[in-house]
Amino acid sequence: MSEQFSNFGQRLCMGSGIEELMDDLGNALVNGGPDTKMLGGGQPAHIPEVNALWRRRLEEIMSSPGGVEKMLANYDPPRGNPIFLQAIADLFRENFGWDISAKNIAITSGGQTAFFFLFNALAGEFKDGSRKKILLPLVPEYIGYSNQSVGSDLFRAVKPIIEKIGEHDFKYRVDFDNLKVDDDIAAICVSRPTNPTGNVLTDNEISKLRALADEKGIPLIIDNAYGAPFPNIIFTEATPVWNDNIVLTLSLSKIGLPGTRTGIVVAREEIAAAVSSMSAIVGLANGNVGQQIMQPLVQSGEILKLSNEVVRPYYIEKSRQARAWVDESFDSALPYRVHLSEGALFLWLWFEDLPITTRELYERLKARGVLIVSGHYFFFGLEDEDWQHRNECIRMTYTMDESTVRGGIQIIAEEVAAAYAGKTVEV
């Protein structure tokens, strides 16, 4: 059947790592049995205080004259609701001193859509026949980027420096000595915190990347889905940054509204306008629900208080607890390492010299009702496709309830120990 699809169809219609991940997530949440341990997706936790806030806002909208109609029965402009756009601009200008207006903001149907628009607008094939790519200065990087090109492969990536810390920890760092921004690079892109590893690029690393982008006259794209100032799922120091050569993307998903599919692009005016044009062509307009729920919280600054005082502390504790369960479950003699958890919703585990691939480990775990993500999906854009490290890592989330996370980690430990021993676990 694949021959019936265009080149575009071949790239986007034939399956992908992100589709596998979301299928696992959706099916587990809807149809999974009581013993299914969903540790694979980016599903945010159901934080009671946050869910209570959404209920309050829905009640306020319901009781407000015309509130339901504005949220459900009207089209917003393709760029987004003008009041919400202005509220976002005011928030950044008043709290961070950014020289910004509503013309610098565009709403998309989730952050994933924002990157599809940005990558394909900035990179790919040009009128003169030249081709440009997106530079990923640090991999592993977000699985959802990898299949977004409508043409040829869009990405060029650089291997990280791997810093081993103690007996069972490590951290990736940008290898600036081997980071070359050639003339065929259209933009530099990073996620901060990095999905999948929870790595937070330091202010110094961001400053160096800004300088490289400025020198070449190309944008630095920062995926801020988990970052500061909201939802602020960052456990270390990281200063929010923007100028007209930075494209900053944010989302309402990880603060607790993934079902509203609301992405936010902050960019210089011509890029924000381009994103608005693409929204109009692809989907007429974006969803109103997330913008209506969040509008007064942005106007009052309550979104920052919610992020700093509820969301961030909640995930700090979840991360700490999950990391402790890893050490509790794994034999200390095994060569396992965990990336320093500096933000986001995941632990990134590295099993050095693992005798099987993590794709095979994924299948073994799935057979036992534990869903994780094989790390090989996150190492795209590298010239060295055979780098062994890419087959030795997995991503697991720690956002689910205690029994799910703790029990899942125990099963992962059992299967990893069996793999090193050349055995399979009898269940």
BAZAVO-788368 format. One record per residue (C-alpha): residue in three letters; x, z, y. Coordinates in nm, 4 decimals. Example, Ala and Ser with C-alpha at 12.3 -4.5 7.8 and 13.67 -1.06 7.14 Angstrom:
% BAZAVO-788368
+------+----------+----------+----------+
! resn !        x !        z !        y !
+------+----------+----------+----------+
!  Ala !   1.2300 !   0.7800 !  -0.4500 !
!  Ser !   1.3670 !   0.7140 !  -0.1060 !
+------+----------+----------+----------+
This chain:
% BAZAVO-788368
+------+----------+----------+----------+
! resn !        x !        z !        y !
+------+----------+----------+----------+
!  Met !   0.0000 !   0.0000 !   0.0000 !
!  Ser !   0.2936 !   0.0616 !   0.2353 !
!  Glu !   0.3393 !  -0.3142 !   0.2897 !
!  Gln !   0.0030 !  -0.3148 !   0.4697 !
!  Phe !   0.1451 !  -0.1003 !   0.7469 !
!  Ser !   0.3447 !  -0.2147 !   1.0494 !
!  Asn !   0.6897 !  -0.0780 !   1.1244 !
!  Phe !   0.5127 !   0.1861 !   1.3316 !
!  Gly !   0.2908 !   0.2656 !   1.0339 !
!  Gln !   0.5865 !   0.2861 !   0.7990 !
!  Arg !   0.7365 !   0.5606 !   1.0139 !
!  Leu !   0.4243 !   0.7628 !   1.0870 !
!  Cys !   0.1821 !   0.7003 !   0.7981 !
!  Met !   0.3931 !   0.7618 !   0.4902 !
!  Gly !   0.4344 !   1.1396 !   0.4862 !
!  Ser !   0.6894 !   1.3738 !   0.6420 !
!  Gly !   0.8330 !   1.7216 !   0.6244 !
!  Ile !   0.6051 !   1.8471 !   0.9023 !
!  Glu !   0.2993 !   1.7105 !   0.7166 !
!  Glu !   0.4044 !   1.8905 !   0.3988 !
!  Leu !   0.4556 !   2.2114 !   0.5943 !
!  Met !   0.1173 !   2.1925 !   0.7691 !
!  Asp !  -0.0614 !   2.0968 !   0.4481 !
!  Asp !   0.0844 !   2.4023 !   0.2786 !
!  Leu !  -0.0093 !   2.6196 !   0.5752 !
!  Gly !  -0.3636 !   2.4905 !   0.6161 !
!  Asn !  -0.4469 !   2.4902 !   0.2474 !
!  Ala !  -0.3024 !   2.8378 !   0.1980 !
!  Leu !  -0.4982 !   2.9816 !   0.4907 !
!  Val !  -0.8258 !   2.8139 !   0.3886 !
!  Asn !  -0.8084 !   2.7897 !   0.0097 !
!  Gly !  -0.5198 !   3.0086 !  -0.0989 !
!  Gly !  -0.5893 !   3.2760 !  -0.3557 !
!  Pro !  -0.5239 !   3.6442 !  -0.2931 !
!  Asp !  -0.1753 !   3.6179 !  -0.4430 !
!  Thr !  -0.0588 !   3.3235 !  -0.2278 !
!  Lys !   0.2279 !   3.4288 !  -0.0033 !
!  Met !   0.2382 !   3.1929 !   0.2920 !
!  Leu !   0.5877 !   3.2257 !   0.4375 !
!  Gly !   0.6357 !   2.8622 !   0.5340 !
!  Gly !   0.4439 !   2.7775 !   0.8507 !
!  Gly !   0.4652 !   2.8712 !   1.2152 !
!  Gln !   0.1286 !   3.0473 !   1.2144 !
!  Pro !   0.1397 !   3.3222 !   1.4785 !
!  Ala !   0.0269 !   3.6675 !   1.3733 !
!  His !  -0.3245 !   3.7879 !   1.4483 !
!  Ile !  -0.2269 !   4.0664 !   1.6873 !
!  Pro !  -0.5315 !   4.2927 !   1.7379 !
!  Glu !  -0.4768 !   4.3439 !   2.1134 !
!  Val !  -0.4361 !   3.9706 !   2.1657 !
!  Asn !  -0.7432 !   3.8768 !   1.9620 !
!  Ala !  -0.9445 !   4.1340 !   2.1587 !
!  Leu !  -0.8342 !   3.9614 !   2.4775 !
!  Trp !  -0.9574 !   3.6209 !   2.3527 !
!  Arg !  -1.2932 !   3.7746 !   2.2659 !
!  Arg !  -1.3144 !   3.9255 !   2.6131 !
!  Arg !  -1.2388 !   3.5924 !   2.7753 !
!  Leu !  -1.4957 !   3.4076 !   2.5646 !
!  Glu !  -1.7584 !   3.6649 !   2.6592 !
!  Glu !  -1.6659 !   3.6214 !   3.0273 !
!  Ile !  -1.6941 !   3.2440 !   2.9973 !
!  Met !  -2.0288 !   3.2724 !   2.8177 !
!  Ser !  -2.1699 !   3.5008 !   3.0866 !
!  Ser !  -2.0385 !   3.2951 !   3.3780 !
!  Pro !  -2.2843 !   3.0346 !   3.5180 !
!  Gly !  -2.1563 !   2.6936 !   3.4108 !
!  Gly !  -1.8662 !   2.8467 !   3.2198 !
!  Val !  -1.9542 !   2.7016 !   2.8807 !
!  Glu !  -2.0254 !   2.3618 !   3.0355 !
!  Lys !  -1.6858 !   2.3538 !   3.2053 !
!  Met !  -1.5123 !   2.4450 !   2.8805 !
!  Leu !  -1.7050 !   2.2290 !   2.6335 !
!  Ala !  -1.9177 !   1.9691 !   2.8119 !
!  Asn !  -1.6861 !   1.8164 !   3.0738 !
!  Tyr !  -1.3820 !   1.5881 !   3.0655 !
!  Asp !  -1.0782 !   1.7184 !   3.2503 !
!  Pro !  -0.8420 !   1.4701 !   3.4183 !
!  Pro !  -0.5711 !   1.3381 !   3.1805 !
!  Arg !  -0.3054 !   1.5515 !   3.3531 !
!  Gly !  -0.5072 !   1.8688 !   3.2956 !
!  Asn !  -0.7502 !   2.0941 !   3.4782 !
!  Pro !  -0.6402 !   2.0971 !   3.8456 !
!  Ile !  -0.7028 !   2.4712 !   3.8843 !
!  Phe !  -0.5002 !   2.5492 !   3.5713 !
!  Leu !  -0.2170 !   2.3188 !   3.6827 !
!  Gln !  -0.2009 !   2.4935 !   4.0180 !
!  Ala !  -0.2063 !   2.8352 !   3.8513 !
!  Ile !   0.0931 !   2.7405 !   3.6308 !
!  Ala !   0.2856 !   2.6072 !   3.9316 !
!  Asp !   0.2090 !   2.9214 !   4.1344 !
!  Leu !   0.3182 !   3.1440 !   3.8457 !
!  Phe !   0.6606 !   2.9821 !   3.8218 !
!  Arg !   0.7126 !   2.9492 !   4.1955 !
!  Glu !   0.6138 !   3.3074 !   4.2786 !
!  Asn !   0.7851 !   3.4804 !   3.9841 !
!  Phe !   1.0964 !   3.2655 !   3.9371 !
!  Gly !   1.1450 !   3.0892 !   4.2692 !
!  Trp !   1.1167 !   2.7387 !   4.1240 !
!  Asp !   1.0511 !   2.4564 !   4.3708 !
!  Ile !   0.7432 !   2.3352 !   4.1893 !
!  Ser !   0.3868 !   2.2132 !   4.2474 !
!  Ala !   0.0927 !   2.1035 !   4.0366 !
!  Lys !   0.2406 !   1.7509 !   4.0428 !
!  Asn !   0.5245 !   1.8802 !   3.8249 !
!  Ile !   0.2854 !   1.9893 !   3.5464 !
!  Ala !   0.1087 !   1.7926 !   3.2744 !
!  Ile !  -0.1020 !   1.9200 !   2.9846 !
!  Thr !  -0.0820 !   1.7690 !   2.6360 !
!  Ser !  -0.2687 !   1.8193 !   2.3117 !
!  Gly !  -0.0151 !   2.0717 !   2.1862 !
!  Gly !   0.3614 !   2.0781 !   2.2209 !
!  Gln !   0.4046 !   1.8376 !   1.9277 !
!  Thr !   0.2247 !   1.5659 !   2.1233 !
!  Ala !   0.4381 !   1.6363 !   2.4294 !
!  Phe !   0.7527 !   1.5584 !   2.2333 !
!  Phe !   0.6067 !   1.2408 !   2.0833 !
!  Phe !   0.5401 !   1.1219 !   2.4378 !
!  Leu !   0.8736 !   1.2344 !   2.5835 !
!  Phe !   1.0996 !   1.1078 !   2.3046 !
!  Asn !   0.9408 !   0.7642 !   2.2881 !
!  Ala !   0.9184 !   0.7244 !   2.6661 !
!  Leu !   1.2827 !   0.8165 !   2.7273 !
!  Ala !   1.4580 !   0.6761 !   2.4174 !
!  Gly !   1.4298 !   0.3801 !   2.1818 !
!  Glu !   1.4590 !   0.0093 !   2.2575 !
!  Phe !   1.4771 !  -0.1133 !   2.6193 !
!  Lys !   1.3940 !  -0.4473 !   2.7815 !
!  Asp !   1.7581 !  -0.5546 !   2.7841 !
!  Gly !   1.7811 !  -0.5030 !   2.4087 !
!  Ser !   1.9817 !  -0.1808 !   2.4323 !
!  Arg !   1.8870 !   0.1275 !   2.2345 !
!  Lys !   1.9126 !   0.4897 !   2.3415 !
!  Lys !   1.8874 !   0.8150 !   2.1479 !
!  Ile !   1.8071 !   1.1813 !   2.1934 !
!  Leu !   2.1092 !   1.4092 !   2.1500 !
!  Leu !   2.0573 !   1.7320 !   1.9552 !
!  Pro !   2.3589 !   1.9499 !   2.0401 !
!  Leu !   2.2723 !   2.2057 !   1.7742 !
!  Val !   2.1233 !   2.1519 !   1.4303 !
!  Pro !   1.9308 !   2.2694 !   1.2339 !
!  Glu !   1.6530 !   2.1790 !   1.4776 !
!  Tyr !   1.2731 !   2.1686 !   1.4727 !
!  Ile !   1.1287 !   1.9789 !   1.1753 !
!  Gly !   0.8484 !   1.8336 !   1.3868 !
!  Tyr !   1.0835 !   1.6142 !   1.5904 !
!  Ser !   1.2329 !   1.4189 !   1.3037 !
!  Asn !   0.9603 !   1.1603 !   1.2325 !
!  Gln !   0.8340 !   1.1061 !   1.5864 !
!  Ser !   1.0020 !   0.7732 !   1.6617 !
!  Val !   0.7781 !   0.4655 !   1.6834 !
!  Gly !   1.0833 !   0.2462 !   1.6210 !
!  Ser !   1.4313 !   0.3117 !   1.4888 !
!  Asp !   1.5833 !   0.6546 !   1.4376 !
!  Leu !   1.5899 !   0.8363 !   1.7688 !
!  Phe !   1.8289 !   1.1237 !   1.7074 !
!  Arg !   2.1988 !   1.1928 !   1.7097 !
!  Ala !   2.2997 !   1.5456 !   1.6141 !
!  Val !   2.6148 !   1.7541 !   1.6161 !
!  Lys !   2.7105 !   2.0033 !   1.3470 !
!  Pro !   2.7225 !   2.3624 !   1.4692 !
!  Ile !   3.0047 !   2.6095 !   1.4561 !
!  Ile !   2.9100 !   2.8630 !   1.1860 !
!  Glu !   3.0166 !   3.2159 !   1.2752 !
!  Lys !   3.0022 !   3.4560 !   0.9810 !
!  Ile !   2.9165 !   3.8103 !   1.0876 !
!  Gly !   2.9705 !   4.1052 !   0.8556 !
!  Glu !   2.8769 !   4.0693 !   0.4896 !
!  His !   2.5342 !   3.9091 !   0.5192 !
!  Asp !   2.4745 !   3.7711 !   0.8694 !
!  Phe !   2.5784 !   3.4610 !   1.0594 !
!  Lys !   2.5085 !   3.2616 !   1.3750 !
!  Tyr !   2.5216 !   2.8947 !   1.4769 !
!  Arg !   2.6930 !   2.8077 !   1.8029 !
!  Val !   2.7115 !   2.4785 !   1.9944 !
!  Asp !   3.0379 !   2.2962 !   1.9190 !
!  Phe !   3.1135 !   2.1794 !   2.2720 !
!  Asp !   3.4533 !   2.0419 !   2.1671 !
!  Asn !   3.2782 !   1.7814 !   1.9523 !
!  Leu !   2.9743 !   1.7290 !   2.1753 !
!  Lys !   2.9992 !   1.3822 !   2.3286 !
!  Val !   2.7312 !   1.2460 !   2.5605 !
!  Asp !   2.7794 !   0.8717 !   2.5293 !
!  Asp !   2.6129 !   0.6065 !   2.7435 !
!  Asp !   2.3497 !   0.5448 !   2.4741 !
!  Ile !   2.2128 !   0.8978 !   2.5077 !
!  Ala !   1.8784 !   0.9109 !   2.6918 !
!  Ala !   1.8326 !   1.2886 !   2.6974 !
!  Ile !   1.9653 !   1.6131 !   2.5508 !
!  Cys !   1.7117 !   1.8286 !   2.3668 !
!  Val !   1.7209 !   2.1905 !   2.2466 !
!  Ser !   1.4645 !   2.4480 !   2.1401 !
!  Arg !   1.5112 !   2.8012 !   2.2779 !
!  Pro !   1.4595 !   3.0086 !   2.0654 !
!  Thr !   1.5570 !   2.7536 !   1.8067 !
!  Asn !   1.3047 !   2.6759 !   1.5378 !
!  Pro !   1.3979 !   2.7226 !   1.2481 !
!  Thr !   1.6801 !   2.9746 !   1.2881 !
!  Gly !   1.5698 !   3.2116 !   1.5645 !
!  Asn !   1.8916 !   3.1262 !   1.7496 !
!  Val !   1.8741 !   3.1729 !   2.1277 !
!  Leu !   2.1156 !   2.9594 !   2.3242 !
!  Thr !   2.2946 !   3.1794 !   2.5756 !
!  Asp !   2.2622 !   3.1291 !   2.9499 !
!  Asn !   2.6208 !   3.0020 !   2.9428 !
!  Glu !   2.5412 !   2.7439 !   2.6717 !
!  Ile !   2.2366 !   2.6262 !   2.8671 !
!  Ser !   2.4478 !   2.6035 !   3.1840 !
!  Lys !   2.7041 !   2.3838 !   3.0051 !
!  Leu !   2.4313 !   2.1577 !   2.8670 !
!  Arg !   2.2755 !   2.1290 !   3.2144 !
!  Ala !   2.6135 !   2.0258 !   3.3551 !
!  Leu !   2.6570 !   1.7584 !   3.0860 !
!  Ala !   2.3064 !   1.6236 !   3.1502 !
!  Asp !   2.3554 !   1.6255 !   3.5277 !
!  Glu !   2.6874 !   1.4455 !   3.4935 !
!  Lys !   2.5230 !   1.1655 !   3.2943 !
!  Gly !   2.2045 !   1.1614 !   3.5040 !
!  Ile !   1.9832 !   1.2277 !   3.2008 !
!  Pro !   1.7220 !   1.4989 !   3.1402 !
!  Leu !   1.7846 !   1.8212 !   2.9518 !
!  Ile !   1.4692 !   1.8889 !   2.7487 !
!  Ile !   1.4112 !   2.2541 !   2.6603 !
!  Asp !   1.1443 !   2.3279 !   2.4008 !
!  Asn !   1.0141 !   2.6665 !   2.5090 !
!  Ala !   0.7354 !   2.7068 !   2.2529 !
!  Tyr !   0.8536 !   3.0597 !   2.1668 !
!  Gly !   1.0503 !   3.1312 !   2.4824 !
!  Ala !   1.0444 !   3.2994 !   2.8201 !
!  Pro !   0.8473 !   3.3665 !   3.0278 !
!  Phe !   0.5612 !   3.3208 !   2.7801 !
!  Pro !   0.5090 !   3.3948 !   2.4949 !
!  Asn !   0.8563 !   3.5516 !   2.5345 !
!  Ile !   0.9277 !   3.5905 !   2.1633 !
!  Ile !   1.2934 !   3.6439 !   2.2501 !
!  Phe !   1.4871 !   3.9506 !   2.1360 !
!  Thr !   1.7994 !   3.9009 !   2.3485 !
!  Glu !   1.8808 !   3.8119 !   2.7086 !
!  Ala !   1.7690 !   3.4640 !   2.8166 !
!  Thr !   1.6935 !   3.3569 !   3.1730 !
!  Pro !   1.4071 !   3.1069 !   3.2214 !
!  Val !   1.5501 !   2.8004 !   3.3934 !
!  Trp !   1.4171 !   2.4799 !   3.5493 !
!  Asn !   1.5161 !   2.2141 !   3.7988 !
!  Asp !   1.4095 !   1.8532 !   3.8481 !
!  Asn !   1.6551 !   1.7347 !   3.5843 !
!  Ile !   1.5098 !   1.9716 !   3.3218 !
!  Val !   1.1984 !   1.8946 !   3.1208 !
!  Leu !   1.0557 !   2.2278 !   3.0079 !
!  Thr !   0.7788 !   2.2373 !   2.7501 !
!  Leu !   0.5601 !   2.5397 !   2.6820 !
!  Ser !   0.2593 !   2.6044 !   2.4622 !
!  Leu !  -0.0329 !   2.8411 !   2.4225 !
!  Ser !   0.0069 !   2.8384 !   2.0435 !
!  Lys !   0.2552 !   3.1194 !   1.9869 !
!  Ile !   0.0926 !   3.3572 !   2.2314 !
!  Gly !  -0.2032 !   3.3363 !   1.9931 !
!  Leu !  -0.4060 !   3.0214 !   2.0652 !
!  Pro !  -0.2769 !   2.7564 !   1.8210 !
!  Gly !  -0.6271 !   2.6256 !   1.7563 !
!  Thr !  -0.6698 !   2.5162 !   2.1191 !
!  Arg !  -0.3752 !   2.2703 !   2.0958 !
!  Thr !  -0.2540 !   2.3223 !   2.4522 !
!  Gly !   0.0952 !   2.2078 !   2.5471 !
!  Ile !   0.2433 !   2.2315 !   2.8972 !
!  Val !   0.5136 !   1.9986 !   3.0336 !
!  Val !   0.7075 !   2.1007 !   3.3450 !
!  Ala !   0.9141 !   1.8127 !   3.4803 !
!  Arg !   0.9952 !   1.6100 !   3.7888 !
!  Glu !   0.6910 !   1.4339 !   3.9263 !
!  Glu !   0.7489 !   1.0887 !   3.7750 !
!  Ile !   0.7941 !   1.2309 !   3.4233 !
!  Ala !   0.4856 !   1.4527 !   3.4548 !
!  Ala !   0.2894 !   1.1489 !   3.5762 !
!  Ala !   0.4164 !   0.9441 !   3.2809 !
!  Val !   0.2984 !   1.2115 !   3.0379 !
!  Ser !  -0.0424 !   1.2088 !   3.2073 !
!  Ser !  -0.0621 !   0.8312 !   3.1661 !
!  Met !   0.0174 !   0.8585 !   2.7964 !
!  Ser !  -0.2490 !   1.1273 !   2.7513 !
!  Ala !  -0.5071 !   0.8958 !   2.9083 !
!  Ile !  -0.4122 !   0.6044 !   2.6823 !
!  Val !  -0.3874 !   0.8010 !   2.3587 !
!  Gly !  -0.6682 !   1.0522 !   2.4003 !
!  Leu !  -0.8507 !   1.0037 !   2.7352 !
!  Ala !  -0.8109 !   1.3715 !   2.8233 !
!  Asn !  -0.6848 !   1.6947 !   2.6703 !
!  Gly !  -0.8826 !   1.9889 !   2.5384 !
!  Asn !  -1.0343 !   2.2254 !   2.7928 !
!  Val !  -1.0671 !   2.5371 !   2.5792 !
!  Gly !  -0.7148 !   2.6789 !   2.6044 !
!  Gln !  -0.6928 !   2.6099 !   2.9756 !
!  Gln !  -1.0268 !   2.7789 !   3.0447 !
!  Ile !  -0.9408 !   3.0848 !   2.8370 !
!  Met !  -0.5987 !   3.1274 !   2.9941 !
!  Gln !  -0.6657 !   3.0274 !   3.3561 !
!  Pro !  -0.7413 !   3.3723 !   3.5072 !
!  Leu !  -0.4621 !   3.5298 !   3.3014 !
!  Val !  -0.2150 !   3.2860 !   3.4550 !
!  Gln !  -0.3584 !   3.3316 !   3.8055 !
!  Ser !  -0.3266 !   3.7112 !   3.7841 !
!  Gly !   0.0080 !   3.7133 !   3.6039 !
!  Glu !  -0.1504 !   3.8962 !   3.3095 !
!  Ile !   0.0007 !   3.6329 !   3.0793 !
!  Leu !   0.3467 !   3.7732 !   3.1606 !
!  Lys !   0.2383 !   4.1318 !   3.0970 !
!  Leu !   0.0765 !   4.0288 !   2.7686 !
!  Ser !   0.3967 !   3.8520 !   2.6616 !
!  Asn !   0.6334 !   4.1298 !   2.7638 !
!  Glu !   0.4350 !   4.4369 !   2.6609 !
!  Val !   0.2378 !   4.3231 !   2.3547 !
!  Val !   0.3628 !   3.9989 !   2.1976 !
!  Arg !   0.7387 !   4.0483 !   2.2266 !
!  Pro !   0.7516 !   4.4104 !   2.0969 !
!  Tyr !   0.5204 !   4.3195 !   1.8085 !
!  Tyr !   0.7505 !   4.0449 !   1.6828 !
!  Ile !   1.0670 !   4.2450 !   1.7398 !
!  Glu !   0.9356 !   4.5024 !   1.4946 !
!  Lys !   0.8174 !   4.2365 !   1.2478 !
!  Ser !   1.1618 !   4.0738 !   1.2551 !
!  Arg !   1.3442 !   4.4033 !   1.2086 !
!  Gln !   1.1219 !   4.4997 !   0.9182 !
!  Ala !   1.1581 !   4.1643 !   0.7410 !
!  Arg !   1.5352 !   4.1715 !   0.7777 !
!  Ala !   1.5440 !   4.5171 !   0.6212 !
!  Trp !   1.3333 !   4.3942 !   0.3267 !
!  Val !   1.5840 !   4.1135 !   0.2665 !
!  Asp !   1.8658 !   4.3638 !   0.2212 !
!  Glu !   1.6382 !   4.5818 !   0.0101 !
!  Ser !   1.5433 !   4.2913 !  -0.2219 !
!  Phe !   1.8677 !   4.0943 !  -0.2550 !
!  Asp !   2.1606 !   4.2045 !  -0.4676 !
!  Ser !   2.4388 !   4.2746 !  -0.2178 !
!  Ala !   2.6816 !   4.0940 !  -0.4480 !
!  Leu !   2.4980 !   3.7641 !  -0.3951 !
!  Pro !   2.6409 !   3.5315 !  -0.1258 !
!  Tyr !   2.3313 !   3.5370 !   0.0947 !
!  Arg !   2.3400 !   3.5383 !   0.4731 !
!  Val !   2.0658 !   3.5622 !   0.7350 !
!  His !   2.0940 !   3.4029 !   1.0777 !
!  Leu !   2.0815 !   3.6603 !   1.3570 !
!  Ser !   1.7140 !   3.6951 !   1.4465 !
!  Glu !   1.7152 !   3.6481 !   1.8231 !
!  Gly !   1.3616 !   3.5131 !   1.8639 !
!  Ala !   1.0795 !   3.2953 !   1.7263 !
!  Leu !   0.8863 !   3.3793 !   1.4067 !
!  Phe !   1.1318 !   3.3083 !   1.1266 !
!  Leu !   1.4224 !   3.4253 !   0.9182 !
!  Trp !   1.6734 !   3.1541 !   0.8245 !
!  Leu !   1.8481 !   3.2329 !   0.4979 !
!  Trp !   2.1707 !   3.0683 !   0.3806 !
!  Phe !   2.2744 !   3.0778 !   0.0139 !
!  Glu !   2.6351 !   2.9556 !   0.0117 !
!  Asp !   2.7240 !   2.7358 !  -0.2887 !
!  Leu !   2.3720 !   2.7623 !  -0.4290 !
!  Pro !   2.3757 !   2.5776 !  -0.7656 !
!  Ile !   2.0378 !   2.4113 !  -0.6986 !
!  Thr !   1.9071 !   2.2457 !  -0.3827 !
!  Thr !   1.6671 !   2.4391 !  -0.1651 !
!  Arg !   1.4156 !   2.1612 !  -0.2300 !
!  Glu !   1.4226 !   2.2668 !  -0.5954 !
!  Leu !   1.4083 !   2.6304 !  -0.4887 !
!  Tyr !   1.0980 !   2.5441 !  -0.2835 !
!  Glu !   0.9294 !   2.4020 !  -0.5953 !
!  Arg !   1.0196 !   2.7088 !  -0.8039 !
!  Leu !   0.8831 !   2.9415 !  -0.5381 !
!  Lys !   0.5672 !   2.7347 !  -0.4900 !
!  Ala !   0.5000 !   2.7650 !  -0.8633 !
!  Arg !   0.5049 !   3.1422 !  -0.8137 !
!  Gly !   0.2718 !   3.1325 !  -0.5146 !
!  Val !   0.5381 !   3.1701 !  -0.2432 !
!  Leu !   0.5509 !   2.8969 !   0.0213 !
!  Ile !   0.8686 !   2.8538 !   0.2275 !
!  Val !   1.0306 !   2.5478 !   0.3876 !
!  Ser !   1.3395 !   2.3853 !   0.2411 !
!  Gly !   1.6126 !   2.3755 !   0.5025 !
!  His !   1.7171 !   2.0147 !   0.4401 !
!  Tyr !   1.4325 !   1.8891 !   0.6598 !
!  Phe !   1.5884 !   2.0462 !   0.9701 !
!  Phe !   1.9256 !   1.8671 !   0.9527 !
!  Phe !   1.8303 !   1.5222 !   1.0841 !
!  Gly !   2.0376 !   1.2990 !   1.3106 !
!  Leu !   2.3683 !   1.3844 !   1.1402 !
!  Glu !   2.6105 !   1.1162 !   1.0304 !
!  Asp !   2.7211 !   1.3379 !   0.7411 !
!  Glu !   2.4036 !   1.3225 !   0.5337 !
!  Asp !   2.5821 !   1.4803 !   0.2362 !
!  Trp !   2.6815 !   1.8018 !   0.4145 !
!  Gln !   2.6270 !   2.0647 !   0.1446 !
!  His !   2.5168 !   2.3323 !   0.3909 !
!  Arg !   2.1916 !   2.1444 !   0.4614 !
!  Asn !   2.0841 !   2.2033 !   0.0992 !
!  Glu !   2.1623 !   2.5758 !   0.0999 !
!  Cys !   1.9177 !   2.7111 !   0.3611 !
!  Ile !   1.5488 !   2.8008 !   0.3771 !
!  Arg !   1.3109 !   2.9019 !   0.6540 !
!  Met !   1.0570 !   3.1779 !   0.6011 !
!  Thr !   0.8127 !   3.3291 !   0.8458 !
!  Tyr !   0.7579 !   3.7035 !   0.8821 !
!  Thr !   0.4263 !   3.6930 !   1.0706 !
!  Met !   0.1947 !   3.7648 !   0.7772 !
!  Asp !   0.0867 !   4.1076 !   0.6550 !
!  Glu !   0.3352 !   4.3520 !   0.5019 !
!  Ser !   0.2417 !   4.2943 !   0.1382 !
!  Thr !   0.2721 !   3.9164 !   0.1783 !
!  Val !   0.6096 !   3.9237 !   0.3500 !
!  Arg !   0.7652 !   4.2005 !   0.1444 !
!  Gly !   0.6333 !   4.0612 !  -0.1854 !
!  Gly !   0.7395 !   3.7099 !  -0.0934 !
!  Ile !   1.0936 !   3.8198 !  -0.0088 !
!  Gln !   1.1180 !   3.9987 !  -0.3432 !
!  Ile !   1.0202 !   3.6811 !  -0.5303 !
!  Ile !   1.2648 !   3.4732 !  -0.3259 !
!  Ala !   1.5389 !   3.7202 !  -0.4182 !
!  Glu !   1.4493 !   3.6956 !  -0.7868 !
!  Glu !   1.4558 !   3.3165 !  -0.7858 !
!  Val !   1.7816 !   3.2963 !  -0.5897 !
!  Ala !   1.9507 !   3.5433 !  -0.8264 !
!  Ala !   1.8270 !   3.3397 !  -1.1235 !
!  Ala !   1.9572 !   3.0174 !  -0.9687 !
!  Tyr !   2.3058 !   3.1627 !  -0.9212 !
!  Ala !   2.2928 !   3.2856 !  -1.2808 !
!  Gly !   2.1872 !   2.9428 !  -1.4065 !
!  Lys !   1.8530 !   3.0735 !  -1.5291 !
!  Thr !   1.4852 !   3.0501 !  -1.4413 !
!  Val !   1.2548 !   3.3460 !  -1.3941 !
!  Glu !   1.0044 !   3.4022 !  -1.6737 !
!  Val !   0.6598 !   3.4779 !  -1.5310 !
+------+----------+----------+----------+
